[in-house]
Amino acid sequence: MKFISKIIQPLFYISIFLLINSLQAQLVNIESKRMHTDSLRFVLNSDLLFNYTDNNGAYILQVGSNLTTQLKSKDLRSIYFLVGNVNLIRSKNEDFQNSYFLHARFNQKLSEVVRFEAFLQNQNNQKLTISERNLAGVGLRLKLLSKSGTLAYIGNSYIYEIELVKATEQKFYNHRNSSYISLNQNFKKLNLDITGTLYFQPLYTNISNHRILSQFKAEMPLTKKISFSALYNSSVITFNSDLEDNRSSNISFGFTLNI
């Protein structure tokens, strides 16, 4: 048992390190959460993580939960989409991570090429420079390619956001542009789905204040209900001010329950 404990404990701390790094990005790539479900009207994906370790009174509590759900109208032209997650990593003396994220989006098909989108988002992470962000946005999503398992999209949105810096109690009210390009490829023979996305989000009045996010995701169904996924994120947030710029990257692996 001691031998097993010596193996498991380092792995647990490594998993905490990976989770903390994965949550440092203030940009959240909604593209990787989208569900390409054709005529299936309702889909729900969720996962839950709980772990508690106590060594002579020095404890670490880890709780994580993710939820993604999608509902389509009867004519399949309207999509209602919701993403949420909560993450807590707590020790006796401090919180290594304490955050939540909620994103709601409406997608309306206008033609075979053009979609209208509107969205709301609230996120909170006390460990980051921007501790809280609330935003609302509207925009268009264009399908560039849909052929032989390949999907390509570009999108552009207007975003109004309110950001809070907890350390100084400063609030920023921003008008921001969001542009992205996304490519999804399904390899039927390999039973593999790959998505790559690049975002660029500058302020309208100061392009030097911007965010860049790139993401690569690979997903492979293991059963009808469970799939394995690998995710790589890289982000750069440049404030062009006295605030410290944020840079992060991470690789994560996991299993997803599909209902």
N, C-alpha and C positions, 0 to 999 in steps of 0.2 A: 504493500500500500504506500509506503514511503517513497518507493521508486516511482510509482505512478503519479504521486503528488508532486514530485520534483519535476516531472515532465509536464503535467497539466498546468501548474502554476505559471511557469514562464510563457506558455502558450496563451494563457488568459491575459497576462499583461501585454503581450504582443498584440492581442486582439483589441485591447483597450487603446493602445497606441494607434493602430490602424483606424479605429472608429473615430478617435479624436481628430486625426488628420483628415478623415473623410468629411467631417462636419465643419471644418474651418472655412470652406468656401461659402461666401455669402451669396453667390449665384447658384440658383437651383435650376437644373436643366430639366424642364418639364417635358422636353421632347423625348427623353428616355423613358418617361412614364406613360406616354401615349399608348393606346391599345389598338392595334390593327385587327379588328374582330369581324370585318365584313358584315354579315347579316345578324350576328349575335348581338342582341339588344342590351343585355346586362352582364357586366363582368365585375368581379371583385377580387383583388389580390391583397394579401395581408401577411405580415410576419410579426413575431413577438420574441423578444430576447429578455431573459431574466437570469442574473447570476449574483450570488452573494458569497464572499470569501472573508473569513475571520481568522487571523493569526495573532493569538495572544492579545485580543482586543483591538488590533489594527484591522479594520474591515474595509472592504470595497464593495459597494452596491452598484450594479449595472442593470439598467432597465432601458429597453428600446422597443419601439413599436412603429410600424409603417402600415399605411392603408392607402390603397389606390382603387377607386371605383369609377365606373363609367356606365351611363344610361343613354340609349339612343331612342329617338321618337319612333313611332310606328312606321313612318315613311323613310326612316333612316337618314333624314337630312339634318336633323338637329342632334347634337351631342352635349350632354351634361357630364362634366368631369371633375372629380374631387381627389386631391392628394393631401395627406396629412402624416406627420410623424412627430414623435416625442422621444427625446434621448436624455438619459440621466446617468452620469458616472460620479459617484459620491464616495468620499472617504471620511474618516473621522474629523479631519481638519479642514477639508475643502472640497468643492465641486470641481472635478476635472472637466465636466460637461453638463450643461443644464439648458436645454433648448427645445423649442417646438417650431413647427412650420405647418401652415395651412394654405392651400391654393385651390380656388374654385374657378372653373373656366366653362364658357359656353361657346360652342362651335356651330355655325350655321352654313350649310352648303348652299351657295348661290348659283354655282354652275359646276361643270365637271372639272374645272380648273381652279375656281376661286372659292374660298371660304372666308366668312367673317368671324372674328373672335373677340370676346370680351372676357376680362378676368379680374379677380380680386385676390390679394395675397397678404398674409400677416405672418411675420416670422420674428423670433426672439432668440438671441444667443448672448448671454452675459459675458462670454469670454472673448468676444470680438470687438473691434473698434466701433463699428456700428452695432449697437446692442439690440436695436429694434427697428424693423422696417415695415411700413404699411404702404400698399400701392394698389392702384387701379389702372387698367389699360384696355385699349381697343386697337384692333388692327386687322390686316388681311393676311391670309395664308394661301400661297399659290402652289399648285401641284405642277412640277416641271416634268416629271416622268413617272409612269406607272406601267411597267412591262416586265414579264418573265420574273416575277419575284423581286423586282427592283422598284423602290419608291424614292423620289427626290422632291424636296419641298424647299421653298424660300418663304420668309415671312418678314413683315415689318409692322411695328406697333408703336403707338404713343403711350407713354407711361407717366402718370403723376404719382410721386412717391413722397412719403414723409419718413425721414430717418432720424434716429435718436442716438446721440453719443452719451452714454450713461455717465462716463467719467467727468464730463463737464456740463451735463444737462443741456447740451446744445441740440437744437432741432434744425433740420434742413428740409426745405420744401422744394423739390426738384421736378423739372419737366425733362424727361429723358426719352431718347429714341432707343428702340430695340430691333436689331436686324439679325437674322440667322439663316443658315443653310443647313439642311439635314438630308442624309442619305441612309436608306434602309435597304438591306439586301437579305433575302431569305434563300438559304441553300437547302432545298428539299432533300436531296440525297444524303446530306450530312445532318439533317434535322437541326440546323443552326441558323440563328437570326442575329444579324449584326447591324448596329446603328451608330453612325458618326455624326456629330453636330458641332457647329461653331457659332457662337454668339458674339455680337459686338453691341455694347450699350453705352453710348456717350450722352452727356448733357447736351441739350440743344444750344445752350449759350456758352459752353466751354468743352470742346471736344477732348481736351487733355484730361478732363475728369471722365473716366470711362471704365467699363468692365469688359473683360474678355474671358470667355469660357469655352474650352474645348472638351469634348467627351467622346469616349469610345466604349460601346457596350456590346457584349456578346452573350446570347442567351440560348440555352439548349434544353428543351423539354425532356424530362426523365420519365414522367408518366403523364396522364391526362391532367393531373392536378398539381404536380410538382415539377419545377424547372430549376436548373442551375444557371447562374449568371456571373459574369465577370465584368467589372466596371473600372474604367480609368478616367479620372477627372484632372483637369489642370485649369487654374484660374489666376487672373491678375486683376487686381482692383487698384486703380490709380486715382487718387483724390486731387492731385495737383494743388495741395494746400499744406497746412501744418500737420494735418492728420497723417499717421503712418500708413503707407501703402500696404496692401495685403497680397501675398502670393502663397499659393498652395497647390499641391498635387497629391494624388493618392491612387492606390489600387485596392479594390475590395472584391471579395467573393462571397456568394451566399446562395440560399435556396429560397424560392418563392412558392407560396401556396396560391393556386388559381381556382376560384370558385365560379 
